[in-house]
Amino acid sequence: MKQIDPPEIHTLFPCPVYFAKRDSDLDSAEEKEIEDIIMESEWVKSAFVGQAFLPRHNFCFLDFDTKLKKIRQFCDQQIKIYVEEVINPKEKLDFYITQSWINVHEPGAFEHNHSYDNSIISGIYYVATEKNDEIKFCDPNEKIKGMINIKKEDYNIWNSTNWTTPVENNQLLLFPSWLNHLVDGNSKATKNRMSISFNVFAKGIFGDAHTLNELIL
């Protein structure tokens, strides 16, 4: 009898989420620099959790070109790897951080489901976390997939419309900026969670003149 190959499942069009861990904790100079930024900055309260009766997600803008240079260097190194391994551009493109900010989540605070416009890659570097801290990623096609509601025995990467992953100190996450994500309120947290977020764009030649979509930045 002819042997029949076993059935296979191929994962098509996967969404990359890149994890990298810095090999050192914050040194005393970095801790002092972050303290100074926190003390000197004008903080913005998230419009979605700014009510007085809710824990707050606050953020302040960060000049990542001049501040926290060793963390910035680590992030730049990992962005380079992400671009080479994931995007793999044919033309030379100069990827650079466009905007960055520091997040502080009070215990129980949350962020709404969101993504970022005018950006190619987004990143989060975790400065201070607690056990069981996590981030949730959401499928942008959740509404379409949810039109047929089938109860699941177990959740996996094919049948899930959101996926939660733990985070820890000195960890960097990079992902496509269109990927929706959120932070659920952690009622068991005892201290503020702090992270550095940023967006990345690129300069160079996009598209092709012969296909009438060339863009030079």
Residue, then its C-alpha position, 0 to 999 in steps of 0.5 A: m500500500k502506498q504510504i500517505d503523508p500525514p496532514e499538515i497545517h501551514t501558518l500563512f501570513p503570520c504576524p511577527v512579534y519580536f522579543a529581545k532581552r537586554d543582558s544587564d539591568l539598569d545601572s545607577a546612572e540610568e535609574k537617576e536619569i529616569e527619575d529626573i525625566i519623571m520629575e521634570s516632565e509634563w505628564v499626560k493622563s490618558a483620556f480613556v482612564g483619566q477619570a478620578f475614580l479609575p487607576r491612571h495610565n500616564f505618559c510623558f514624551l521622551d527625547f530618545d536622541t539625547k536621553l537613556k543612550k545605552i537603552r537607545q543603542f540596544c533598541d537600535q541594534q534590535i530594530k536593525i535585526y528585526v528589519e533584516e529578518v522580518i522586513n528584509p528590504k531590497e532597497k537600502l532604507d534607513f529606519y529611525i525612531t520617530q517618537s518615544w514616550i515613557n508610560v507609567h501604569e498605576p496598579g489596576a490601570f489599563e490601556h484601550n485596544h489601539s495601534y499606531d498610525n504613520s509608523i512601520i514598527s512599534g516598540i516597548y522596552y520594559v523598565a519596571t514590571e511585576k510578576n504576572d505583568e503582561i500585554k495582550f495582542c489583538d487580531p485586527n480581523e477579530k470582527i470578521k472572524g467573530m461573525i461565526n461564533i464557535k466555542k473552543e475546547d482549547y485556544n491556539i494560534w489559529n483559533s484565537t483572536n487575541w493572545t496574551t504574553p508575559v513581560e519582564n524588566n529589560q525586555l524589548l518587544l518589536f511588532p508591526s505598528w498596525l497590530n492592535h494591543l492593549v494592557d488589561g488592568n492588573s488588580k494584583a499589582t502593588k507598584n507602578r509599571m513603567s515602560i518606554s514606547f516608540n515608533v519607527f519609520a524609514k527614509g529611502i526609496f519605497g516602491d518602484a518607478h516602473t509600477l508607478n508607486e515610487l516614493i522617495l523620502 
